[in-house]
Amino acid sequence: MAQVKRSILITGAAGGIGRATVFHFAQQGWRVIGVDRAPFGADFPSDGAFIQSDISVSQNLEAIFEDLQHSTDKLHALVNNAAIQIVKPLVETTMEEWNAVLASNLSSVFLGIKLAYPLLKAAGGGAIVNISSVHAVATSTNIAAYAASKGGLLALTRAIAIEFAPDNIRANAILPGAVDTSMLRAGLNRGHVNGSDMLERLDNLARKTVNGRIGRPEEIARAIYFLADENQSSFMTGQALIVDGGATARLSTE
């Protein structure tokens, strides 16, 4: 008898970490549903589904789950990865920019979890993996809205872990450090890392990690899989897993 495929919904699926996560779960035999405001391209796993949509707009997210209920009656995991970043000083950040970051990075996660709950419960339980950031625990200049949204995501993770435990739904967070994505490269223009060009800035940033290098999206994808897979992390819920090459382990005064 063939084993029924587990299904997963991944937001921010077209970005660096999201794309790596899509391919990793597909390689492990999961059916992947991906969502992103940007196009993914022709190489999305053939037995899955990609939806191009901006989930910071609540009506779009509601429509996605309404359509999803017509194609599946259960969901085994939800990865909340979609995020945007505004790079500017706090006093120059407008209310519209602040709200845009919170809508994309935090409010969409709240609503996505709420809408996914019946499908996760119907599967007999499952896993929610929220992609937070090391900026939730240690941050830097000109990124206040992003840091606040990622810190809020940690508190939300703990709250839903407690509320959903009776339904065998686990919730954990991944806190990536410096991972080579387009968001990281764009953020290096905010002046917190020295270097006359992007490669020099990346090299200088790599030296700040204990490992001495920048992370790869595939490394974060494997950590996400660990938290989503019941066979590997069944006794973990409400936790924050930092994957940053040891950057937060070192005192900033050293």
TADA-V724849 format. One record per backbone hydrogen bond with DSSP energy under -1.0 kcal/mol. NH is the residue of the N-H (numbers start at 1). CO is the residue of the C=O. Records with the same first field share a line. If there is no record, write none. Layout:
NH->CO / CO
//
This chain:
8->31
9->77
10->33
11->79
12->35
13->35
15->12
19->15
20->16
21->17
22->18
23->19
24->20
25->21
26->22
27->23
28->24
29->26
30->25
31->6
33->8
34->49
35->10
36->51
48->45
49->32
51->34
53->36
57->54
60->57
61->57
62->58
63->59
64->60
65->61
66->62
67->63
68->64
69->65
70->67
71->68
72->68
75->119
76->7
77->7
78->127
79->9
80->129
81->79
88->142
92->89
93->90
98->94
99->95
100->96
101->97
102->98
103->99
104->100
105->101
106->102
107->102
108->103
110->106
111->107
112->108
113->109
114->110
115->111
116->112
117->113
120->116
121->117
122->118
124->121
125->120
126->168
127->76
128->170
129->78
130->172
131->80
132->130 / 174
134->176
136->133
137->134
138->134
147->143
148->144
149->145
150->146
151->147
152->148
153->149
154->150
155->151
156->152
157->153
158->154
159->155
160->156
161->157
162->158
163->159
164->160
167->164
168->165
169->164
170->126
172->128
173->239
174->130
175->241
177->243
180->215
181->179
185->181
186->182
187->183
188->184
189->186
190->187
201->197
202->198
203->199
204->200
205->201
206->202
207->203
208->205
209->206
210->245
211->245
215->178
219->216
220->216
221->217
222->218
223->219
224->220
225->221
226->222
227->223
228->224
229->225
232->229
233->229
236->233
238->171
241->173
243->175
247->244
249->246
254->251
//
